[in-house]
Amino acid sequence: MNMKKFAALLLAVVMVLSMVACGSSNDATADTTGDTAATGTATGNVLNVMVEVEVQSLDPQLATDGTSFEVIANFTDGLTQMDADGAAVPAIAESWDISEDGTVYTFHLREDANWSNGEPVTAADFVYAWQRACDPATASEYAYMLSDIGQIKNAAAIQAGEMDLSELGVKAIDDKTLEVTLEVPVSYFLSLMYFPTFYPMNQAFYESLGEGTYGTSADTVLSNGAFILESYEPAALSFSLVKNPDYYNADSVSLDGLNYQVLKDSQQAYMSYQNGDLDIVKLSGDQVDQVTGDPELSVHGAGYMWYLTLNMNDVPALANQNLRLALTNALDRVSIVEDVVKDGSVATYTAVPPQFATGPDGSDFSEDQTMFSDVCADDAEAAKEYFETAKSELGQDTFTFQLLVEDTTEAQNVATVIKEQIESTLQGVTMEIVVEPKKQRVEDIQNGNYEVCLTRWGPDYADPMTYLGMWVTGNSNNYGLWSNEEYDAIITDCTSGAYVNDPEARWAALYEAEKIVMDEAVIVPVYTKADANMIKANVTGIEFHPVALNRVYKNAVKG
């Protein structure tokens, strides 16, 4: 890795973030009298929001993507919610007790929490939702959050079809008391409770709808949150929410509602912002250069790591470790973030990205981005050496791979540069770019219908396991179908075995696990995303997080 380039990049990011801290439109004292690229202001007390991709699902037990999570969280509260700093604070649960051994949580639900049909939110709503998530018939991709991550009693056995749903370690003591029993202590369990998979579901309402109907329109969801879904249809390019007057904390919600626009072309989105049709948009590439210094520019770490997943199961050449190492060293990540993305994103050389997981000693898990420089770096010469070894082992000199990418501007621009870098460094490798809508791209990698794919993963909770858990044998997000017994054993020790009560030993073991992933080039890390947002000067209070829910609007104010 070129440390001078990396240092320059970090300095640039710090300068941008410093500029934002001094002149952000989220700062009530920000100076907005200077020149600005904006030419209009979206009117009314409704926030007009741009997203880059369509909602994939409004079912909290089925949703898997950040856009869906954001929208679901607009109209649904879980047991806890995030405060401005990302800490778990009371939501539907107004308080809780934890047993001395850390394995039993008793949540006390607030009396004034109701669904938008007037029915109270009860402990049974959480029991039903969590049983749905664990039910093999539901096929929830996030079922492992209850078993492997949340360690809820019997969740793993239920998901394996070995126990009945009624044996799940979650019980409604009465309408407003929920008892949760864990297999082992989980230090971050309360933070899991603001993740949408753990949100409640009204059983009578859900079962009154036809199969597969929930979340297909505004009439087929219930709200217990700050907003109510007003208009929506699947794959909609625009939809809206209105303030929920019966929300238990309605007095703190200033906005009258939210209007969403799906705009995949960032230039079109910026034009809409300039015209006054949108209050918040994401920019990338040259657009960020155009607005540097604008007080309405606000840069926030988004947490998502973009990486290449490699289909080792169906593409024999990609099963070769040296070829994978050749690909990971052929990239120039600093160039990608500096010359293509340009939004404060950080070149990433680790399987767990930086800036979201803090260890027992208070340090960032991936603070030292040079720890795997011998196997993952911007190193064309090393890439060529790995490639020569791979060619010899495979008895093959030329290789053609399809590179699957979603149809957003940034993803396509990054894929184009990845193709150029790999082909210029590894003579004999051809990358053929295939563009698909995000929903189709996700389905294809889940089903193994790809060769190489540029994809991303955002942290669901503030622990390295949110990434490292993906590469356990059989995990639904292990798209390359990689398997390693030693790795699986380490992860088991960290989640339910030897290290659950020893934070320091657990942290050290997680580093060992990450080293295996990097040494075997299970993935090709590319960059950790930052969002360069343009936010109208009259909008304050939007909360940004790198974990679970990237944007929260319930405390937003539009002046």
C-alpha positions as CSV (number, residue, x, y, z in Angstrom):
1,M,0.0,0.0,0.0
2,N,1.3,3.5,-0.8
3,M,1.3,5.1,2.6
4,K,2.0,8.6,1.3
5,K,-1.2,8.4,-0.8
6,F,-3.1,6.9,2.1
7,A,-2.0,9.7,4.5
8,A,-3.0,12.3,1.9
9,L,-6.4,10.7,1.6
10,L,-6.9,10.7,5.4
11,L,-5.8,14.4,5.5
12,A,-8.3,15.2,2.8
13,V,-11.1,13.4,4.6
14,V,-10.2,15.2,7.9
15,M,-10.3,18.6,6.0
16,V,-13.7,17.8,4.5
17,L,-15.1,16.7,7.9
18,S,-13.6,19.7,9.6
19,M,-15.3,21.9,7.0
20,V,-18.5,20.2,7.7
21,A,-18.2,20.6,11.4
22,C,-17.5,24.3,11.0
23,G,-20.1,25.0,8.4
24,S,-22.7,22.2,8.3
25,S,-26.3,23.0,7.5
26,N,-27.0,20.8,10.5
27,D,-25.4,23.4,12.8
28,A,-27.8,26.0,14.0
29,T,-25.0,28.6,13.8
30,A,-23.8,27.7,10.3
31,D,-23.1,30.6,8.0
32,T,-25.4,30.3,5.1
33,T,-24.8,33.7,3.6
34,G,-22.1,32.7,1.2
35,D,-22.4,31.6,-2.4
36,T,-24.3,28.3,-2.8
37,A,-25.0,26.0,-5.7
38,A,-28.6,25.6,-4.6
39,T,-31.1,27.7,-6.4
40,G,-34.4,26.8,-4.7
41,T,-35.9,25.5,-1.5
42,A,-38.4,22.6,-1.2
43,T,-41.4,24.1,0.5
44,G,-43.8,22.9,3.2
45,N,-43.1,21.0,6.4
46,V,-42.6,17.8,4.5
47,L,-39.0,16.6,4.0
48,N,-38.2,15.6,0.4
49,V,-35.6,12.8,0.4
50,M,-33.6,11.2,-2.4
51,V,-32.6,7.5,-2.3
52,E,-30.5,5.7,-4.9
53,V,-32.4,2.4,-5.2
54,E,-35.9,1.1,-4.8
55,V,-37.3,-0.3,-1.5
56,Q,-36.8,-4.1,-1.7
57,S,-39.2,-5.1,1.1
58,L,-41.3,-3.5,3.8
59,D,-41.5,-6.7,5.8
60,P,-39.1,-6.2,8.8
61,Q,-38.4,-10.0,9.0
62,L,-37.6,-10.2,5.2
63,A,-35.9,-6.9,4.4
64,T,-32.1,-7.0,3.9
65,D,-31.1,-3.7,2.4
66,G,-30.4,-0.2,3.8
67,T,-33.1,1.6,1.9
68,S,-35.7,-0.8,3.1
69,F,-34.5,-0.6,6.7
70,E,-34.6,3.2,6.6
71,V,-38.2,3.3,5.4
72,I,-39.4,0.6,7.8
73,A,-37.8,2.4,10.7
74,N,-39.7,5.6,9.7
75,F,-43.0,3.9,10.5
76,T,-42.0,1.2,13.0
77,D,-40.2,1.3,16.4
78,G,-38.6,-1.7,18.1
79,L,-37.9,-2.2,21.7
80,T,-35.1,0.3,21.5
81,Q,-34.0,3.0,19.2
82,M,-30.8,4.9,18.4
83,D,-30.0,8.2,20.0
84,A,-27.9,10.7,18.1
85,D,-24.7,9.0,19.2
86,G,-25.9,5.5,18.2
87,A,-26.6,4.2,21.7
88,A,-29.6,2.1,22.4
89,V,-32.3,4.1,24.3
90,P,-35.9,3.2,25.2
91,A,-38.5,3.0,22.4
92,I,-41.5,0.6,22.6
93,A,-39.7,-0.7,25.8
94,E,-39.7,2.1,28.3
95,S,-37.4,0.1,30.6
96,W,-35.8,-3.3,31.1
97,D,-34.1,-5.5,33.6
98,I,-31.1,-7.8,33.0
99,S,-30.4,-10.9,35.0
100,E,-27.1,-11.1,36.9
101,D,-25.7,-13.6,34.5
102,G,-26.7,-11.5,31.5
103,T,-28.9,-14.2,29.9
104,V,-32.4,-13.0,30.7
105,Y,-33.8,-9.6,29.6
106,T,-37.2,-8.5,30.8
107,F,-38.6,-5.6,28.8
108,H,-41.4,-3.4,30.1
109,L,-43.4,-2.0,27.2
110,R,-44.9,1.4,27.4
111,E,-48.7,1.6,27.9
112,D,-49.2,4.3,25.2
113,A,-47.6,2.4,22.3
114,N,-50.3,1.6,19.7
115,W,-50.5,0.4,16.2
116,S,-52.1,2.7,13.6
117,N,-55.3,0.6,13.6
118,G,-55.8,1.6,17.3
119,E,-54.7,-1.7,18.8
120,P,-52.0,-1.7,21.5
121,V,-48.5,-2.9,20.8
122,T,-48.1,-6.0,23.0
123,A,-45.4,-8.4,24.0
124,A,-47.1,-11.0,21.8
125,D,-46.3,-8.9,18.8
126,F,-42.6,-9.3,19.4
127,V,-43.0,-13.1,20.1
128,Y,-44.8,-13.5,16.8
129,A,-42.3,-11.4,14.8
130,W,-39.3,-13.3,16.2
131,Q,-40.9,-16.6,15.7
132,R,-41.6,-15.6,12.1
133,A,-37.9,-14.7,11.6
134,C,-36.8,-18.1,13.0
135,D,-39.4,-20.1,11.1
136,P,-37.7,-22.0,8.3
137,A,-40.9,-21.5,6.2
138,T,-40.3,-17.7,6.3
139,A,-36.8,-18.1,4.8
140,S,-35.6,-14.9,6.5
141,E,-32.0,-14.2,5.5
142,Y,-31.5,-12.4,8.8
143,A,-32.7,-15.4,10.9
144,Y,-29.1,-15.8,12.0
145,M,-29.3,-12.4,13.8
146,L,-31.5,-14.2,16.4
147,S,-29.4,-17.4,16.6
148,D,-25.8,-16.8,15.8
149,I,-25.6,-13.1,16.8
150,G,-28.4,-12.6,19.3
151,Q,-28.0,-16.1,20.8
152,I,-31.7,-16.3,21.6
153,K,-32.4,-19.6,23.3
154,N,-33.2,-22.4,20.9
155,A,-33.2,-20.1,17.8
156,A,-30.6,-22.2,16.1
157,A,-32.4,-25.5,16.7
158,I,-35.7,-24.0,15.5
159,Q,-34.1,-22.7,12.3
160,A,-32.6,-26.2,11.7
161,G,-36.1,-27.7,12.0
162,E,-35.2,-29.5,15.2
163,M,-37.5,-27.7,17.6
164,D,-40.9,-26.1,17.5
165,L,-41.4,-22.3,17.3
166,S,-43.0,-22.3,20.7
167,E,-39.6,-23.3,22.2
168,L,-38.0,-20.0,21.2
169,G,-36.6,-18.1,24.2
170,V,-39.0,-15.3,24.0
171,K,-42.2,-15.1,26.2
172,A,-45.1,-12.7,26.7
173,I,-45.4,-12.6,30.5
174,D,-48.4,-10.3,30.0
175,D,-49.5,-7.8,27.4
176,K,-46.7,-5.3,28.4
177,T,-43.9,-7.6,29.7
178,L,-41.6,-9.5,27.3
179,E,-39.0,-11.9,28.6
180,V,-36.1,-12.9,26.4
181,T,-33.7,-15.8,27.3
182,L,-30.3,-16.1,25.7
183,E,-28.0,-19.1,25.4
184,V,-25.0,-17.0,26.5
185,P,-24.5,-13.3,27.4
186,V,-24.4,-10.9,24.4
187,S,-22.8,-7.6,25.3
188,Y,-24.4,-5.7,22.4
189,F,-27.9,-7.3,22.7
190,L,-29.7,-4.0,23.4
191,S,-28.3,-2.5,20.2
192,L,-29.7,-5.4,18.2
193,M,-33.1,-4.4,19.4
194,Y,-33.2,-1.3,17.1
195,F,-32.4,-3.5,14.1
196,P,-35.6,-4.1,11.9
197,T,-35.5,-7.9,12.0
198,F,-36.4,-7.5,15.7
199,Y,-39.3,-5.2,15.1
200,P,-42.8,-6.4,16.2
201,M,-45.6,-7.7,13.9
202,N,-49.3,-7.6,14.6
203,Q,-50.3,-11.2,14.1
204,A,-54.0,-10.7,13.5
205,F,-53.3,-8.0,10.9
206,Y,-50.6,-10.0,9.1
207,E,-52.7,-13.1,8.9
208,S,-55.7,-11.1,7.6
209,L,-53.8,-10.4,4.4
210,G,-53.2,-12.8,1.6
211,E,-49.9,-14.7,1.3
212,G,-47.1,-12.3,0.2
213,T,-49.4,-9.3,0.5
214,Y,-47.9,-7.6,3.6
215,G,-46.0,-4.4,2.7
216,T,-47.2,-4.2,-0.9
217,S,-49.2,-1.0,-0.3
218,A,-49.9,1.6,2.3
219,D,-52.9,-0.3,3.4
220,T,-51.0,-3.5,4.0
221,V,-48.7,-2.3,6.8
222,L,-49.3,-1.0,10.3
223,S,-47.3,1.7,12.0
224,N,-46.3,2.2,15.6
225,G,-43.7,4.8,14.8
226,A,-43.2,8.4,14.1
227,F,-44.7,8.3,10.6
228,I,-47.4,6.4,8.8
229,L,-47.0,5.1,5.2
230,E,-49.3,7.2,3.0
231,S,-48.6,5.9,-0.5
232,Y,-46.5,3.1,-1.8
233,E,-46.4,0.3,-4.3
234,P,-43.6,-2.3,-5.0
235,A,-40.7,-0.9,-7.0
236,A,-42.2,2.6,-6.6
237,L,-40.0,5.5,-7.7
238,S,-41.8,7.8,-5.3
239,F,-43.7,7.2,-2.1
240,S,-44.7,9.2,1.0
241,L,-45.2,9.0,4.7
242,V,-47.2,11.4,7.0
243,K,-46.7,12.1,10.7
244,N,-48.4,9.7,13.0
245,P,-50.6,11.7,15.4
246,D,-51.0,8.8,17.8
247,Y,-47.2,8.1,18.1
248,Y,-46.3,7.9,21.8
249,N,-43.7,10.6,21.3
250,A,-45.6,12.6,18.6
251,D,-44.9,16.0,20.4
252,S,-41.2,15.6,19.5
253,V,-41.8,15.0,15.8
254,S,-41.7,18.3,13.9
255,L,-42.1,17.1,10.3
256,D,-45.5,16.7,8.8
257,G,-44.2,13.9,6.6
258,L,-41.6,12.5,4.2
259,N,-41.6,12.3,0.4
260,Y,-39.2,9.9,-1.2
261,Q,-37.8,10.0,-4.7
262,V,-35.7,7.2,-6.2
263,L,-33.1,8.7,-8.4
264,K,-30.3,6.5,-9.6
265,D,-28.6,9.2,-11.7
266,S,-26.8,11.4,-9.3
267,Q,-26.7,14.3,-11.8
268,Q,-30.5,14.2,-12.1
269,A,-30.7,14.1,-8.3
270,Y,-28.5,17.2,-7.9
271,M,-30.5,19.1,-10.5
272,S,-33.7,18.3,-8.5
273,Y,-32.0,19.6,-5.4
274,Q,-30.9,22.8,-7.2
275,N,-34.5,23.2,-8.5
276,G,-35.8,23.0,-5.0
277,D,-37.6,19.7,-5.4
278,L,-35.4,17.8,-2.9
279,D,-34.2,18.7,0.6
280,I,-31.4,16.1,0.8
281,V,-29.5,14.3,-1.9
282,K,-26.3,12.2,-2.1
283,L,-23.5,13.3,-4.4
284,S,-20.5,11.5,-5.7
285,G,-17.6,12.0,-8.1
286,D,-17.2,15.3,-9.9
287,Q,-20.3,16.7,-8.2
288,V,-18.6,16.7,-4.9
289,D,-15.8,18.8,-6.4
290,Q,-18.4,21.3,-7.6
291,V,-19.8,22.0,-4.1
292,T,-16.6,21.9,-2.0
293,G,-17.0,24.8,0.4
294,D,-20.7,25.0,0.1
295,P,-22.2,25.2,3.6
296,E,-25.0,22.8,2.5
297,L,-22.5,20.0,2.0
298,S,-22.4,17.6,4.9
299,V,-20.1,14.5,4.9
300,H,-20.9,11.5,7.1
301,G,-19.3,8.0,7.4
302,A,-22.0,5.6,6.1
303,G,-20.3,2.4,7.3
304,Y,-20.9,0.4,4.2
305,M,-17.9,-1.5,2.8
306,W,-17.9,-2.1,-1.0
307,Y,-16.1,-5.2,-2.0
308,L,-15.8,-7.8,-4.7
309,T,-17.4,-11.2,-3.9
310,L,-15.9,-14.1,-5.9
311,N,-17.9,-17.2,-6.8
312,M,-15.4,-19.9,-5.8
313,N,-18.0,-22.6,-6.1
314,D,-19.0,-22.4,-9.7
315,V,-15.9,-20.7,-11.3
316,P,-12.9,-23.0,-11.0
317,A,-10.3,-20.3,-11.6
318,L,-11.6,-18.3,-8.7
319,A,-11.2,-21.3,-6.4
320,N,-7.4,-20.6,-6.9
321,Q,-6.1,-18.7,-3.9
322,N,-3.3,-17.1,-5.9
323,L,-5.6,-15.8,-8.6
324,R,-7.8,-14.2,-5.9
325,L,-4.7,-12.6,-4.3
326,A,-3.7,-11.3,-7.7
327,L,-7.1,-9.6,-8.1
328,T,-7.0,-8.0,-4.7
329,N,-3.5,-6.6,-5.2
330,A,-4.2,-5.3,-8.7
331,L,-6.5,-2.6,-7.5
332,D,-5.5,1.0,-6.8
333,R,-8.0,1.8,-4.1
334,V,-6.7,5.2,-3.3
335,S,-7.3,6.2,-6.9
336,I,-10.8,4.9,-6.7
337,V,-11.8,7.0,-3.7
338,E,-9.8,10.1,-4.8
339,D,-10.6,10.2,-8.5
340,V,-13.9,8.4,-8.9
341,V,-16.0,8.4,-5.7
342,K,-14.6,11.6,-4.2
343,D,-17.0,11.8,-1.3
344,G,-14.8,11.1,1.7
345,S,-14.9,7.4,1.3
346,V,-11.8,5.6,2.6
347,A,-9.7,3.0,0.7
348,T,-10.1,-0.3,2.6
349,Y,-7.6,-3.2,3.0
350,T,-9.3,-5.3,5.7
351,A,-12.3,-7.6,5.9
352,V,-13.7,-5.5,8.7
353,P,-13.9,-1.8,7.7
354,P,-12.8,1.0,9.9
355,Q,-14.7,3.5,12.0
356,F,-17.6,1.5,13.5
357,A,-16.4,-1.2,16.0
358,T,-14.6,-0.2,19.2
359,G,-12.7,-2.8,21.2
360,P,-12.3,-3.3,25.0
361,D,-9.4,-0.9,25.0
362,G,-11.4,1.8,23.2
363,S,-9.5,1.5,19.9
364,D,-11.0,1.0,16.4
365,F,-10.9,-2.6,15.3
366,S,-9.5,-1.8,11.9
367,E,-7.5,1.3,12.8
368,D,-4.3,-0.1,11.4
369,Q,-5.2,-0.5,7.7
370,T,-1.7,-1.8,7.0
371,M,-2.1,-5.0,9.1
372,F,-2.6,-7.2,6.0
373,S,-0.4,-5.3,3.6
374,D,1.4,-8.5,2.6
375,V,-1.8,-10.0,1.1
376,C,-4.0,-6.9,0.3
377,A,-2.5,-3.7,-1.0
378,D,-2.4,-1.4,-4.0
379,D,0.6,-3.4,-5.3
380,A,0.7,-4.1,-9.0
381,E,4.0,-6.0,-8.8
382,A,2.7,-8.3,-6.1
383,A,-0.4,-8.8,-8.2
384,K,1.7,-9.9,-11.2
385,E,3.6,-12.4,-9.1
386,Y,0.5,-13.9,-7.7
387,F,-0.9,-14.1,-11.2
388,E,2.1,-15.9,-12.6
389,T,1.8,-18.5,-9.9
390,A,-1.9,-18.9,-10.5
391,K,-1.4,-19.4,-14.2
392,S,1.1,-22.1,-13.5
393,E,-1.2,-23.8,-11.0
394,L,-4.2,-23.6,-13.3
395,G,-2.4,-24.4,-16.6
396,Q,-4.1,-21.4,-18.1
397,D,-2.9,-18.0,-19.4
398,T,-6.1,-16.1,-20.2
399,F,-9.3,-15.6,-18.1
400,T,-12.6,-13.9,-18.7
401,F,-14.9,-13.0,-15.8
402,Q,-18.3,-11.3,-15.7
403,L,-18.3,-8.4,-13.3
404,L,-21.8,-7.9,-12.0
405,V,-22.8,-4.4,-10.8
406,E,-26.0,-2.6,-9.9
407,D,-27.4,0.2,-12.1
408,T,-26.4,3.2,-9.9
409,T,-24.1,5.9,-11.2
410,E,-21.4,5.4,-8.5
411,A,-21.3,1.6,-8.7
412,Q,-21.0,1.6,-12.5
413,N,-18.2,4.2,-12.4
414,V,-16.3,2.2,-9.8
415,A,-16.8,-1.0,-11.7
416,T,-15.4,0.6,-14.9
417,V,-12.2,1.6,-13.1
418,I,-11.9,-1.8,-11.4
419,K,-12.1,-3.4,-14.9
420,E,-9.4,-1.0,-16.2
421,Q,-7.1,-1.6,-13.3
422,I,-7.3,-5.3,-13.3
423,E,-7.0,-5.7,-17.1
424,S,-4.0,-3.3,-17.3
425,T,-2.2,-5.0,-14.4
426,L,-3.0,-8.6,-15.1
427,Q,-2.4,-9.1,-18.8
428,G,-4.7,-12.0,-19.9
429,V,-7.6,-11.2,-17.6
430,T,-10.8,-9.7,-19.1
431,M,-13.6,-8.3,-17.0
432,E,-17.0,-8.0,-18.7
433,I,-19.3,-5.7,-16.9
434,V,-22.9,-6.8,-16.5
435,V,-25.4,-4.1,-15.2
436,E,-28.6,-5.1,-13.3
437,P,-31.1,-3.3,-11.0
438,K,-30.1,-3.8,-7.4
439,K,-32.9,-6.2,-6.6
440,Q,-31.9,-8.5,-9.4
441,R,-28.2,-8.2,-8.6
442,V,-28.9,-9.2,-5.0
443,E,-31.0,-12.2,-6.1
444,D,-28.3,-13.3,-8.5
445,I,-25.5,-13.3,-5.9
446,Q,-27.7,-15.0,-3.3
447,N,-28.5,-17.7,-5.8
448,G,-24.9,-18.1,-7.0
449,N,-25.7,-16.7,-10.5
450,Y,-22.6,-14.6,-10.9
451,E,-18.8,-14.8,-11.3
452,V,-17.5,-11.6,-9.7
453,C,-19.8,-9.0,-8.2
454,L,-19.3,-5.5,-6.8
455,T,-21.5,-5.5,-3.7
456,R,-21.6,-3.9,-0.3
457,W,-22.4,-4.7,3.3
458,G,-23.3,-2.2,6.0
459,P,-22.7,-3.0,9.7
460,D,-26.0,-4.1,11.5
461,Y,-24.5,-3.6,14.9
462,A,-21.3,-2.2,16.3
463,D,-19.2,-5.3,16.5
464,P,-16.8,-7.0,14.0
465,M,-19.0,-10.0,14.0
466,T,-21.4,-8.1,11.7
467,Y,-18.9,-8.7,9.0
468,L,-17.0,-11.8,10.2
469,G,-20.2,-13.8,10.7
470,M,-20.9,-13.6,7.0
471,W,-18.2,-16.0,6.1
472,V,-19.2,-18.8,8.3
473,T,-20.0,-22.0,6.4
474,G,-23.6,-21.9,5.2
475,N,-24.3,-18.3,6.1
476,S,-26.8,-16.8,3.6
477,N,-24.5,-13.9,3.0
478,N,-21.5,-16.1,2.2
479,Y,-22.0,-15.5,-1.5
480,G,-18.7,-17.1,-2.5
481,L,-19.6,-20.3,-0.6
482,W,-16.2,-20.4,1.0
483,S,-15.7,-22.8,3.9
484,N,-13.0,-23.2,6.5
485,E,-13.3,-25.3,9.6
486,E,-10.7,-23.4,11.6
487,Y,-12.5,-20.1,10.9
488,D,-15.9,-21.6,11.8
489,A,-14.4,-22.8,15.1
490,I,-13.0,-19.4,16.0
491,I,-16.3,-17.7,15.3
492,T,-18.2,-20.2,17.4
493,D,-15.8,-19.5,20.3
494,C,-16.5,-15.8,19.9
495,T,-20.3,-16.1,19.8
496,S,-21.2,-19.0,22.1
497,G,-18.0,-20.6,23.3
498,A,-14.8,-20.0,25.2
499,Y,-14.6,-16.2,24.7
500,V,-18.1,-15.0,25.4
501,N,-17.2,-13.7,28.9
502,D,-13.6,-12.6,28.0
503,P,-13.8,-9.5,25.9
504,E,-10.0,-9.2,25.4
505,A,-9.6,-12.8,24.3
506,R,-12.6,-12.5,22.1
507,W,-11.2,-9.4,20.4
508,A,-7.9,-11.2,19.8
509,A,-9.7,-14.2,18.3
510,L,-11.7,-12.0,16.0
511,Y,-8.4,-10.7,14.6
512,E,-7.3,-14.3,14.0
513,A,-10.5,-14.9,12.1
514,E,-10.1,-11.8,10.0
515,K,-6.5,-12.9,9.1
516,I,-7.8,-16.1,7.7
517,V,-10.3,-14.3,5.5
518,M,-7.6,-11.9,4.2
519,D,-4.9,-14.6,3.7
520,E,-7.3,-16.6,1.6
521,A,-8.7,-13.5,-0.2
522,V,-12.2,-14.6,0.5
523,I,-13.3,-11.1,-0.6
524,V,-11.6,-8.2,-2.3
525,P,-12.2,-5.1,-0.1
526,V,-12.4,-1.9,-2.0
527,Y,-13.6,1.1,0.0
528,T,-15.6,2.1,3.0
529,K,-18.4,4.5,2.1
530,A,-18.9,8.0,3.2
531,D,-22.0,10.0,2.1
532,A,-21.6,13.5,0.7
533,N,-25.0,14.9,1.3
534,M,-26.4,18.2,0.2
535,I,-28.9,19.3,2.9
536,K,-31.0,22.5,2.6
537,A,-29.9,25.2,5.1
538,N,-33.4,25.2,6.6
539,V,-33.2,21.5,7.5
540,T,-31.7,20.4,10.8
541,G,-31.7,17.4,13.1
542,I,-31.3,14.5,10.6
543,E,-29.3,11.9,12.5
544,F,-26.6,9.9,10.6
545,H,-25.2,6.6,11.7
546,P,-22.7,4.1,10.3
547,V,-24.5,1.2,11.9
548,A,-27.9,-0.3,11.3
549,L,-29.9,2.8,10.3
550,N,-27.9,5.3,8.3
551,R,-30.5,8.1,8.4
552,V,-33.1,8.8,11.1
553,Y,-35.6,11.6,10.6
554,K,-37.9,11.6,13.6
555,N,-36.0,14.5,15.2
556,A,-35.5,16.5,11.9
557,V,-36.8,20.0,11.7
558,K,-37.6,21.9,8.5
559,G,-37.6,25.7,9.1
